[in-house]
Amino acid sequence: MNITAKCKTGTYIGHVLENNIVEFLGIPYVKPPQRWKKAEPLSPSDKVFEAKENAAPCYQRSCVENWDVAPQMSEDCLTLNVWTADPDVKGKPVLVFIHGGSYMTGCNRTDFFNGIYCGDKFVEASPDIVYVNINYRINIFGCLDLTEFDENGEYKDSSNLQTLDQIAALKWIHENIEGFGGDPENITISGQSAGGMSVAILMSLPEANQYFKRVICQSTALSDTMLKYADKAKSNAKRFYELTGATSLKDLLNMEPETLLDHALTMAFSGESGDSTFEPKWGDGIFPLNPCEELRKGSAKHIDLMIGTVSGEFDTIGLSMSDETLKKAGQSIGQFKNITDDDFTEEYVAHYEERDRRTAYQDFWNDILLRMGSVCTADAHADGGGNTYMYYMSFVPEGAKIRPQHCFEIPYTNMKKDNLAYMDINTNEPVQGNKPSAKLESELHGCWANFVRTGNPNGNHIEIQWPIYTSSNKETAVIDYNWSVENGVRRKDIEQ
């Protein structure tokens, strides 16, 4: 079997895994970036590169659910990995996965989260697909408004580097994936959490959506209301300068990356900057004021979209909270939508008599954080003329203590249901459940793979006909032991 991929930027030597899939690790997709500057593209090259080792992740705080021993981190982190059954077999559809982590953590390494972001098992199950995952700059290295210090406009892109890195990766993939057997005209991008927000953002940007034709958006928060604009970006930056003591750009450029990271996380976890600390800044450069409005105008009507959430997204965070604390937590997040008063919350609780109060508070929290954003994105894309498929994951695995958590579907779609990965170490609950379902793994992988191939998740791997979504009827595939279709899940809650 050939284990080399000849591309415009060089020839890459991979290695064959035990399942006979060829793995290429740590491939740079741009030149090593300078701090807070847009990365420059690689030049054409005839050089030969070994692609057998994980690359460094961007600087981030490590915890035991990510790595047993954290790897060396670096600002030179803009790399990607590729899995393919055979580089010589051309024309295969391509899936590109963008990791989440609140734009604060995450990477594409095979040892991160027990490798659930990686494509070795996905390609083993669907050898006609090429799988790619990427790194991009995160936390303060991917997002800091430097306008106060940047008199010459040299760092004009500093607020949105996380997204600009992703666009650069997609451009490299489009230009080089044929070397790995991929079809550059049949690329799907997928992401979960901050990765889900990322792919929704990329879908709205013409500078990005020319490089792919399909999007899988998992647990996104993109909406009309929860967006960061120039005033918020500037106030975040001002607070960061105060924490670091920096009075000039030179001060910041001379600081050690670990110092910058410590101050950035202090700012993020203080709650002073809200949940938008490291998200893109809208109305800047190629970024419109409102991405959902661009979708409504049809900016991505040529893109097929599959989008959804899971029922228990952040239930685990509320396990140690009292009912009253959980209610207040939801209201504090609801300030972004002017949802803060008790009357509104009580009306929400009363929507469904069979639902206990605590579950209602959990739904309230999860809806404001993610479900409402996903519905907003789906509505906008459908109204703009794009084919859209919506899902809602309510499947509770046998023996699980809580509803399906944030990240739940990833081990199943990637054929790694037995790769233990934890969403929250306080619960000791595997994301995919203590007794993961082989049936669900087959169903979800089948939907994801078929969507990558054709833009349609349907097939003989599921027993229902998953309909195209419209903003009026809100047709949604409800994923449980027995799948069903509903015209809007908990519609009273979402449309309140």
NUTORSE-409901 format. One line per 3 residues: number of its first residue (from 1); their letters; for each residue x, y, z of C-alpha. Coordinates in Angstrom, 3 decimals. Example, Ala and Ser with C-alpha at 12.3 -4.5 7.8 and 13.67 -1.06 7.14 Angstrom:
BEGIN
1) AS) 12.300:-4.500:7.800 | 13.670:-1.060:7.140
***
This chain:
BEGIN
1) MNI) 0.000:0.000:0.000 | 1.216:3.485:-0.845 | 1.729:5.609:2.280
4) TAK) 2.853:8.819:0.582 | 0.741:11.778:-0.505 | 2.166:14.123:-3.128
7) CKT) 0.727:17.612:-2.692 | 1.452:21.174:-3.840 | 3.229:21.978:-0.565
10) GTY) 5.311:18.805:-0.459 | 5.201:15.037:-0.313 | 4.034:13.595:3.005
13) IGH) 4.925:10.167:4.378 | 2.337:8.635:6.673 | 2.118:5.247:8.353
16) VLE) -0.277:2.311:8.237 | -2.344:1.576:11.347 | -3.367:-1.891:12.521
19) NNI) -6.719:-1.479:10.750 | -4.863:-0.748:7.463 | -5.868:2.923:7.421
22) VEF) -3.089:5.352:6.449 | -2.563:8.082:9.033 | -0.778:11.395:8.382
25) LGI) -0.082:13.496:11.482 | 1.171:17.008:12.161 | 1.058:18.511:8.668
28) PYV) 1.496:22.327:8.715 | -1.092:24.121:6.602 | 0.531:27.583:6.853
31) KPP) 3.923:29.010:7.764 | 4.690:29.204:11.503 | 2.510:32.120:12.660
34) QRW) 3.679:35.283:14.338 | 1.883:36.186:17.534 | -1.481:37.892:16.793
37) KKA) -0.870:38.065:13.055 | -2.699:36.319:10.250 | -0.715:33.274:9.165
40) EPL) 0.901:33.254:5.730 | 0.293:30.464:3.202 | 2.947:27.866:2.465
43) SPS) 4.918:28.073:-0.749 | 4.866:25.234:-3.295 | 7.504:22.645:-2.440
46) DKV) 9.048:19.403:-3.652 | 10.349:18.530:-0.191 | 9.486:15.255:1.529
49) FEA) 8.074:15.404:5.060 | 7.553:12.700:7.663 | 3.974:12.909:8.971
52) KEN) 4.090:10.345:11.752 | 4.010:12.394:14.969 | 1.364:14.460:16.725
55) AAP) 2.071:18.178:16.535 | 2.017:20.603:19.456 | -1.358:21.993:20.539
58) CYQ) -1.926:25.692:21.104 | -1.193:26.847:24.657 | -4.082:25.926:26.943
61) RSC) -4.792:24.741:30.458 | -4.586:20.973:30.718 | -6.834:18.763:32.832
64) VEN) -6.937:15.027:33.457 | -9.955:14.470:31.209 | -7.852:15.679:28.243
67) WDV) -4.449:14.087:28.819 | -2.831:11.869:31.410 | 0.359:13.836:30.724
70) APQ) 0.012:17.080:28.777 | 2.237:17.442:25.696 | 4.563:20.333:24.952
73) MSE) 2.488:23.299:23.776 | 3.371:25.995:21.276 | 2.158:29.048:19.388
76) DCL) 3.395:27.206:16.288 | 0.388:24.894:16.308 | -1.343:25.282:12.938
79) TLN) -1.379:21.718:11.690 | -3.809:19.074:10.490 | -4.085:15.280:10.386
82) VWT) -5.451:13.078:7.595 | -6.815:9.516:7.580 | -7.396:7.724:4.276
85) ADP) -7.873:4.117:3.190 | -5.588:4.598:0.194 | -4.098:7.844:-1.152
88) DVK) -4.015:6.360:-4.657 | -7.789:5.873:-4.839 | -8.994:9.322:-5.891
91) GKP) -12.321:11.159:-5.787 | -13.341:10.328:-2.204 | -15.609:12.769:-0.306
94) VLV) -13.852:14.542:2.563 | -14.928:15.231:6.164 | -13.086:17.990:8.056
97) FIH) -13.646:18.072:11.835 | -13.126:21.266:13.872 | -12.774:20.702:17.620
100) GGS) -14.638:22.552:20.351 | -13.583:23.741:23.783 | -15.190:27.201:24.193
103) YMT) -12.355:28.591:22.061 | -10.220:28.028:25.184 | -9.081:24.411:24.910
106) GCN) -8.900:21.527:22.462 | -6.720:20.154:19.694 | -6.538:17.474:16.999
109) RTD) -4.044:15.122:18.633 | -4.619:11.368:18.787 | -4.011:11.398:22.562
112) FFN) -6.552:14.157:23.303 | -9.912:12.993:24.716 | -8.796:9.420:23.998
115) GIY) -8.692:10.195:20.293 | -12.436:10.664:19.757 | -11.783:13.639:17.442
118) CGD) -9.679:11.463:15.138 | -10.761:9.620:12.000 | -9.038:6.228:12.064
121) KFV) -12.192:4.264:12.964 | -14.469:6.485:10.881 | -12.466:5.704:7.750
124) EAS) -12.242:2.011:8.660 | -16.052:1.896:8.693 | -16.392:4.127:5.606
127) PDI) -13.205:3.681:3.549 | -14.666:5.731:0.700 | -14.294:8.902:2.853
130) VYV) -11.165:10.883:3.756 | -11.181:12.346:7.292 | -9.231:15.459:8.363
133) NIN) -9.021:17.271:11.690 | -7.314:20.593:12.374 | -5.711:22.757:15.010
136) YRI) -6.300:26.501:15.188 | -5.236:29.226:17.584 | -7.415:29.404:20.698
139) NIF) -7.954:31.587:23.786 | -5.877:34.774:23.873 | -3.642:33.625:21.006
142) GCL) -6.639:33.410:18.681 | -8.564:36.467:19.804 | -7.345:39.794:21.242
145) DLT) -8.379:43.256:20.072 | -5.121:45.199:19.709 | -6.511:48.396:18.179
148) EFD) -5.510:50.468:21.228 | -1.827:49.693:20.623 | -1.772:48.955:16.881
151) ENG) -1.236:52.395:15.356 | -0.151:51.083:11.930 | -2.822:48.425:11.496
154) EYK) -0.202:45.711:11.524 | -2.364:43.529:13.785 | -5.771:44.313:12.264
157) DSS) -6.720:40.612:12.185 | -5.930:39.903:15.837 | -9.581:39.714:16.979
160) NLQ) -10.519:36.878:14.630 | -7.470:34.676:14.155 | -9.293:31.537:15.290
163) TLD) -11.625:31.777:12.279 | -8.947:33.016:9.861 | -6.809:29.992:10.804
166) QIA) -9.751:27.719:10.011 | -10.220:29.377:6.619 | -6.505:28.925:5.896
169) ALK) -6.791:25.234:6.767 | -9.795:24.807:4.466 | -7.939:26.534:1.643
172) WIH) -4.962:24.180:2.100 | -7.274:21.167:2.177 | -9.065:22.303:-0.963
175) ENI) -5.757:22.710:-2.793 | -3.988:19.588:-1.510 | -6.494:16.907:-0.502
178) EGF) -6.323:15.177:-3.900 | -2.910:13.903:-2.825 | -4.646:11.870:-0.097
181) GGD) -7.376:10.593:-2.408 | -9.924:13.293:-1.545 | -12.244:15.195:-3.843
184) PEN) -11.697:18.974:-3.362 | -15.187:19.644:-4.724 | -16.897:17.358:-2.192
187) ITI) -15.826:18.598:1.235 | -17.966:18.616:4.394 | -16.959:20.543:7.500
190) SGQ) -18.145:19.394:10.913 | -17.723:20.775:14.397 | -19.109:20.487:17.911
193) SAG) -19.611:23.206:20.566 | -17.133:25.996:19.693 | -16.390:23.852:16.649
196) GMS) -20.125:23.855:15.867 | -20.185:27.629:16.168 | -17.077:27.741:13.978
199) VAI) -18.628:25.781:11.113 | -21.832:27.863:11.317 | -19.691:31.000:11.097
202) LMS) -17.678:29.617:8.183 | -20.915:28.765:6.388 | -21.965:32.448:6.560
205) LPE) -18.685:33.777:5.090 | -18.254:33.719:1.285 | -14.491:33.822:1.808
208) ANQ) -14.814:30.431:3.519 | -17.834:28.642:2.051 | -16.265:28.445:-1.395
211) YFK) -14.094:25.619:-0.001 | -16.853:23.209:1.089 | -20.374:22.165:0.149
214) RVI) -21.775:20.675:3.364 | -21.826:21.491:7.084 | -22.528:19.352:10.170
217) CQS) -23.173:21.672:13.087 | -23.285:20.023:16.516 | -24.389:21.994:19.596
220) TAL) -23.830:25.471:18.233 | -24.747:28.763:19.917 | -24.794:31.004:16.839
223) SDT) -27.801:33.323:16.946 | -28.883:36.917:16.344 | -28.422:37.914:19.959
226) MLK) -25.336:36.200:21.356 | -22.710:37.966:19.246 | -19.608:39.941:20.197
229) YAD) -19.130:43.389:18.691 | -16.362:46.007:18.773 | -17.347:47.504:22.132
232) KAK) -17.215:44.121:23.870 | -13.939:43.193:22.167 | -12.387:46.457:23.309
235) SNA) -13.612:46.132:26.892 | -12.259:42.563:27.059 | -8.908:43.790:25.747
238) KRF) -8.802:46.666:28.244 | -9.393:44.256:31.116 | -6.686:41.938:29.786
241) YEL) -4.182:44.808:29.590 | -4.979:45.661:33.210 | -4.354:42.081:34.323
244) TGA) -1.047:41.825:32.468 | 0.125:45.345:33.327 | 0.909:45.925:29.653
247) TSL) 1.054:49.524:28.457 | 2.249:48.846:24.918 | 2.190:46.272:22.169
250) KDL) 5.858:45.622:22.856 | 5.004:44.607:26.428 | 2.537:42.010:25.164
253) LNM) 4.827:40.667:22.459 | 7.630:40.180:24.983 | 5.537:38.247:27.515
256) EPE) 5.926:34.507:27.878 | 2.988:32.567:26.416 | 2.290:30.881:29.758
259) TLL) 1.909:34.314:31.378 | -0.491:35.489:28.694 | -2.524:32.303:29.078
262) DHA) -2.769:32.618:32.869 | -4.096:36.167:32.652 | -6.494:35.282:29.847
265) LTM) -8.034:32.431:31.829 | -8.277:34.617:34.931 | -10.305:37.058:32.846
268) AFS) -12.470:34.357:31.261 | -13.297:32.511:34.469 | -14.009:35.685:36.453
271) GES) -17.242:36.133:34.535 | -16.374:39.767:33.841 | -16.154:39.249:30.089
274) GDS) -19.111:36.876:29.706 | -19.122:33.747:27.582 | -17.913:35.601:24.488
277) TFE) -14.330:36.172:25.649 | -12.579:34.345:22.808 | -15.333:34.285:20.175
280) PKW) -15.055:36.174:16.868 | -15.665:39.911:16.683 | -18.473:40.765:14.281
283) GDG) -18.530:43.713:11.900 | -14.757:43.554:11.430 | -13.029:42.857:8.098
286) IFP) -14.711:39.946:6.305 | -17.078:39.384:9.259 | -20.576:40.869:8.802
289) LNP) -22.563:42.428:11.617 | -24.939:39.451:11.791 | -24.069:36.010:10.365
292) CEE) -27.632:34.675:10.686 | -28.904:37.610:8.632 | -26.381:36.698:5.938
295) LRK) -27.752:33.144:5.963 | -31.294:34.475:5.604 | -30.151:36.432:2.548
298) GSA) -28.961:33.170:0.978 | -25.198:33.578:1.404 | -24.929:29.800:1.904
301) KHI) -27.912:28.458:-0.040 | -25.503:26.229:-1.976 | -24.498:24.535:1.309
304) DLM) -26.292:21.485:2.769 | -26.657:21.686:6.560 | -27.229:19.074:9.270
307) IGT) -27.590:20.643:12.710 | -28.753:19.695:16.207 | -28.210:19.394:19.940
310) VSG) -28.476:16.776:22.684 | -31.103:16.932:25.417 | -28.803:17.067:28.435
313) EFD) -26.033:19.320:27.052 | -24.830:20.870:30.331 | -26.943:18.947:32.858
316) TIG) -23.786:17.666:34.507 | -22.684:21.192:35.474 | -25.914:21.670:37.409
319) LSM) -25.730:18.397:39.339 | -24.294:20.086:42.428 | -26.607:23.133:42.229
322) SDE) -29.813:23.633:44.178 | -32.962:24.240:42.140 | -32.847:27.943:42.938
325) TLK) -29.172:28.240:41.980 | -29.836:26.394:38.734 | -32.704:28.766:37.940
328) KAG) -30.530:31.824:38.607 | -27.739:30.349:36.483 | -30.105:30.068:33.526
331) QSI) -31.350:33.603:34.085 | -27.810:34.963:34.204 | -27.161:33.463:30.775
334) GQF) -30.564:34.668:29.606 | -29.484:38.284:29.979 | -28.254:38.029:26.385
337) KNI) -31.896:37.567:25.284 | -33.435:39.725:28.032 | -34.644:36.535:29.742
340) TDD) -33.946:37.244:33.382 | -37.190:37.709:35.307 | -39.012:35.143:37.444
343) DFT) -42.320:35.549:35.582 | -40.710:34.501:32.315 | -38.994:31.542:33.966
346) EEY) -42.176:30.377:35.647 | -44.046:30.591:32.355 | -41.330:28.409:30.824
349) VAH) -41.609:25.856:33.649 | -45.394:25.668:33.168 | -45.209:24.745:29.471
352) YEE) -45.286:20.989:30.141 | -47.123:19.654:33.204 | -45.386:16.282:33.043
355) RDR) -41.934:17.888:33.387 | -40.586:18.352:36.898 | -39.286:21.761:37.907
358) RTA) -35.614:20.804:38.029 | -35.700:19.316:34.523 | -37.419:22.493:33.341
361) YQD) -34.587:24.581:34.790 | -32.048:22.331:33.067 | -33.912:22.651:29.767
364) FWN) -34.024:26.431:30.263 | -30.250:26.548:30.766 | -29.491:24.250:27.819
367) DIL) -31.944:25.982:25.486 | -30.570:29.462:26.100 | -26.986:28.290:25.762
370) LRM) -27.353:26.099:22.680 | -30.764:24.901:21.449 | -32.117:28.367:20.640
373) GSV) -28.948:29.185:18.722 | -29.175:25.959:16.738 | -32.817:26.622:15.848
376) CTA) -31.946:30.205:14.876 | -29.188:28.958:12.558 | -31.421:26.262:11.051
379) DAH) -34.274:28.716:10.485 | -31.956:31.269:8.887 | -30.361:28.746:6.554
382) ADG) -33.674:27.158:5.550 | -35.220:30.577:4.910 | -32.168:31.457:2.800
385) GGN) -32.846:28.508:0.512 | -30.384:25.932:1.858 | -31.246:22.261:2.428
388) TYM) -31.350:21.728:6.199 | -31.713:18.654:8.437 | -32.355:19.132:12.163
391) YYM) -31.827:16.555:14.950 | -32.390:16.336:18.690 | -30.604:13.612:20.654
394) SFV) -32.700:12.236:23.541 | -31.088:8.769:23.717 | -30.106:7.836:27.300
397) PEG) -27.769:4.817:27.291 | -28.494:1.931:29.602 | -27.069:2.597:33.057
400) AKI) -26.429:6.304:32.484 | -27.127:8.588:35.433 | -27.981:11.639:33.339
403) RPQ) -29.324:12.609:29.932 | -26.959:12.669:26.927 | -24.247:15.204:27.637
406) HCF) -22.407:17.785:25.580 | -20.081:15.880:23.174 | -22.334:12.808:23.399
409) EIP) -22.580:12.013:19.688 | -18.882:12.280:18.796 | -17.745:8.794:19.961
412) YTN) -20.756:7.292:18.184 | -20.361:9.076:14.855 | -16.623:8.358:14.824
415) MKK) -17.091:4.640:15.632 | -15.371:5.027:19.001 | -18.179:4.217:21.398
418) DNL) -15.751:2.303:23.654 | -13.111:5.061:23.811 | -13.799:6.403:27.295
421) AYM) -14.115:10.174:27.228 | -15.466:12.317:30.056 | -17.297:15.584:29.745
424) DIN) -16.928:16.467:33.435 | -14.639:14.696:35.884 | -17.020:15.565:38.739
427) TNE) -19.656:13.141:37.418 | -17.327:10.320:36.377 | -19.911:9.690:33.648
430) PVQ) -18.575:8.721:30.212 | -19.930:10.993:27.519 | -21.326:8.048:25.588
433) GNK) -22.733:6.265:28.660 | -21.491:3.361:30.756 | -22.967:0.830:28.331
436) PSA) -22.667:2.451:24.900 | -25.038:1.239:22.217 | -23.684:-0.514:19.118
439) KLE) -27.024:0.101:17.401 | -26.791:3.857:17.975 | -23.181:3.861:16.771
442) SEL) -24.201:2.213:13.499 | -27.146:4.589:13.069 | -25.259:7.806:13.770
445) HGC) -22.189:6.867:11.774 | -24.448:5.909:8.881 | -26.182:9.297:8.960
448) WAN) -22.936:11.245:9.194 | -21.234:9.234:6.448 | -24.206:9.423:4.071
451) FVR) -24.483:13.165:4.614 | -20.779:13.549:3.778 | -21.285:11.532:0.604
454) TGN) -24.538:13.013:-0.649 | -25.848:15.823:1.569 | -28.640:13.530:2.779
457) PNG) -28.418:11.548:6.066 | -31.095:9.024:5.101 | -30.427:5.387:4.256
460) NHI) -31.083:1.827:5.396 | -29.115:2.472:8.610 | -32.210:4.223:10.098
463) EIQ) -35.869:3.207:10.097 | -37.401:6.654:9.636 | -37.366:9.034:6.687
466) WPI) -35.542:12.107:7.997 | -37.290:15.088:6.334 | -35.837:18.394:5.201
469) YTS) -36.359:21.115:7.816 | -38.447:24.247:7.292 | -38.699:27.206:9.652
472) SNK) -42.498:26.941:9.657 | -42.859:23.233:10.524 | -39.424:22.671:12.143
475) ETA) -39.254:18.984:11.128 | -36.755:17.362:13.507 | -35.351:13.834:13.766
478) VID) -35.613:12.837:17.433 | -32.851:10.307:18.043 | -33.727:7.713:20.699
481) YNW) -33.956:3.923:20.925 | -36.742:4.327:18.389 | -36.271:7.324:16.129
484) SVE) -39.184:9.641:15.359 | -39.943:12.924:13.616 | -41.465:15.908:15.425
487) NGV) -42.515:19.301:14.134 | -40.407:21.164:16.647 | -39.001:19.711:19.881
490) RRK) -40.472:21.357:22.995 | -41.771:24.045:20.685 | -43.444:26.026:23.477
493) DIE) -40.061:26.426:25.161 | -38.137:27.470:22.080 | -40.746:29.887:20.741
496) Q) -41.598:31.545:24.067
***
